Amino acid sequence: MFAQTLRKRNANLTTMDMTLFLALLGFGLVSSITPGPNNLMLLASGANFGMRRTLPHMIGVSLGFCFMVFVVGLGLAQVFQHFPPLRQAMMVVAVAYMLWLAWKIAHAGAPKEGAAGGKPITFLQAVAFQWVNPKAWIMAVGAQTTYAQGASWTAAAFVGLGFLIVNFPAITLWALLGTELRRFLTNPQRLRIFNWTMASLLVASLIPILFH
């Protein structure tokens, strides 16, 4: 009787874990595929540099963000809650860095210009950007708060794994879309309009920070 009860309880826990994990995957997919700084930058990079040269940027976004989610789950978010000046300093750095990235996007050269037209974001730059990306912070804190089962490294890894599964396919769609737009953007004037539009949207994504 005891063994039967234990098996039933374990089965119920497994079902609950799977249901929670599927919910996490849904949250991760929706939050990863919706517009934000990472996706706008990947769209612009795909249009300006093509899929192959954008690949390190994509891998950096995915691995960097999933690592950030894991670290946030270990308690990093509480550090910013206890030290508000540190959070404010991070916001200042975020705004300054995103304005610089917007300037780079706006002044990117035509695809046919190759290396002379600018360089795509590197793997390490993409990893570092996650720490000053407001949307990434919102996603990481929200996911860990909602889906982590307890305050432990395994719970933090559980949420990080969920994002690792869905994040890369989601952001790949944006880079592919940008790559497809390359054919249309061979005209310098069209490319200029596209890049300034992307830069403006990236700056617009700062509005929630500035007026929060």
C-alpha positions in Angstrom: 0.0 0.0 0.0 2.8 2.4 0.9 4.7 1.6 -2.3 1.6 2.2 -4.4 0.9 5.5 -2.7 4.5 6.6 -3.2 4.4 5.7 -6.9 1.2 7.7 -7.3 2.7 10.7 -5.6 5.8 10.6 -7.8 3.6 10.3 -10.9 1.6 13.3 -9.8 4.8 15.3 -9.2 6.2 14.3 -12.6 2.9 15.5 -14.3 3.1 18.8 -12.4 6.7 19.3 -13.4 6.0 18.6 -17.0 3.0 20.9 -17.0 5.1 23.7 -15.4 7.9 23.1 -17.9 5.5 23.3 -20.9 4.1 26.5 -19.5 7.7 27.8 -19.1 8.4 26.9 -22.8 5.3 28.8 -23.9 6.3 31.8 -21.9 9.9 31.6 -23.2 8.8 31.3 -26.8 6.4 34.2 -26.7 8.7 36.5 -24.8 11.7 35.6 -27.0 9.9 36.1 -30.3 8.2 39.4 -29.6 9.9 42.6 -30.6 12.7 43.9 -28.3 16.3 45.2 -28.5 17.8 41.8 -29.3 15.4 41.0 -32.1 15.6 44.5 -33.6 19.4 44.3 -33.6 19.3 40.8 -35.2 16.9 42.0 -37.8 19.2 44.9 -38.7 22.3 42.6 -38.6 20.7 40.1 -40.9 19.8 42.8 -43.4 23.3 44.4 -43.3 25.6 41.5 -42.9 23.7 38.3 -43.8 23.1 35.1 -41.8 26.6 33.8 -41.6 28.1 36.9 -40.2 25.2 37.4 -37.8 25.5 33.8 -36.4 28.0 34.8 -33.6 25.6 37.6 -32.5 22.7 35.1 -32.4 24.6 32.5 -30.4 25.8 35.2 -28.0 22.2 36.4 -27.4 20.9 33.0 -26.8 23.7 31.6 -24.5 24.2 35.0 -22.8 20.6 35.4 -22.0 20.1 31.9 -20.7 23.2 32.3 -18.5 21.7 35.5 -17.2 18.4 33.8 -16.4 20.3 31.2 -14.4 22.3 33.8 -12.5 19.2 35.9 -11.7 17.6 32.8 -10.3 20.5 32.4 -7.9 19.6 35.6 -6.3 21.1 38.4 -8.3 17.8 40.2 -8.7 17.6 40.6 -4.9 21.0 42.5 -4.9 19.5 45.2 -7.0 16.4 45.4 -4.8 18.6 45.9 -1.7 20.9 48.5 -3.4 18.8 50.9 -5.5 21.8 53.0 -6.5 23.3 50.0 -8.2 20.1 49.5 -10.2 20.1 53.2 -11.2 23.7 52.9 -12.4 22.9 49.8 -14.4 20.0 51.8 -16.1 22.4 54.6 -17.0 24.8 52.2 -18.6 21.9 50.5 -20.4 20.6 53.7 -21.9 24.1 54.9 -22.9 25.0 51.5 -24.5 21.7 51.2 -26.4 22.1 54.8 -27.8 25.5 53.9 -29.0 24.2 50.7 -30.7 21.4 52.7 -32.3 24.0 55.1 -33.7 26.0 52.1 -35.1 22.8 50.7 -36.7 21.8 54.0 -38.2 25.3 54.5 -39.8 25.8 50.9 -41.0 27.1 50.7 -44.6 25.4 49.0 -47.5 25.7 45.1 -47.7 27.9 45.2 -50.8 30.5 47.3 -49.0 31.5 44.2 -46.9 33.8 44.9 -44.0 34.2 48.6 -45.0 30.5 49.0 -44.2 30.9 48.1 -40.6 31.2 45.0 -38.4 28.5 42.8 -36.9 28.2 42.5 -33.2 30.5 39.8 -31.9 29.6 36.8 -29.6 31.1 38.5 -26.5 29.4 41.8 -27.2 26.1 40.0 -27.6 26.6 38.2 -24.3 27.6 41.4 -22.5 24.5 43.3 -23.9 22.1 41.0 -22.1 23.2 42.6 -18.8 22.1 46.0 -20.0 19.0 44.9 -21.9 15.9 46.0 -20.0 13.6 43.4 -21.7 16.1 40.6 -20.8 15.9 41.7 -17.1 12.1 41.7 -17.2 12.0 38.3 -18.8 14.6 36.8 -16.5 13.1 38.1 -13.3 9.5 37.2 -14.4 10.4 33.7 -15.4 12.3 32.9 -12.2 9.6 34.4 -10.1 6.8 32.4 -11.8 8.4 29.1 -12.8 11.3 28.4 -10.4 10.3 25.8 -7.8 12.2 27.1 -4.9 15.4 29.1 -4.3 18.0 26.6 -5.5 20.5 26.3 -8.3 18.4 23.4 -9.7 15.3 25.6 -9.8 17.3 28.4 -11.5 18.8 25.9 -14.0 15.3 24.5 -14.7 14.2 28.0 -15.9 17.4 28.6 -17.8 17.0 25.3 -19.6 13.5 26.2 -20.7 14.8 29.4 -22.4 17.8 27.5 -23.9 15.3 25.3 -25.8 13.1 28.0 -27.3 15.2 31.2 -27.4 17.6 30.4 -30.3 14.8 29.2 -32.7 12.8 32.3 -31.9 15.6 34.9 -32.5 16.7 33.0 -35.6 13.4 34.0 -37.3 14.4 37.7 -36.9 17.8 37.2 -38.4 16.3 35.2 -41.3 13.8 38.0 -41.9 16.6 40.5 -42.0 18.5 38.3 -44.4 15.5 38.1 -46.7 15.3 41.9 -46.7 18.8 42.2 -48.0 17.5 41.7 -51.6 15.3 44.7 -51.2 17.9 46.8 -49.4 20.6 46.8 -52.1 19.4 50.3 -52.9 21.5 52.6 -50.6 18.5 54.9 -49.9 16.3 52.0 -48.9 19.0 50.6 -46.6 19.5 54.1 -45.0 15.8 54.4 -44.3 15.7 50.8 -42.9 18.7 51.4 -40.7 17.4 54.7 -39.3 14.0 53.0 -38.7 15.6 50.2 -36.8 17.7 52.7 -34.8 14.6 54.7 -34.0 12.8 51.6 -32.8 15.7 50.6 -30.6 15.7 54.1 -29.0 11.9 53.9 -28.6 12.4 50.7 -26.6 14.1 52.9 -24.0 11.0 54.8 -23.2 9.6 52.4 -20.6 13.0 52.7 -18.7 13.1 56.5 -18.8 9.5 56.9 -17.6 9.3 54.0 -15.2 
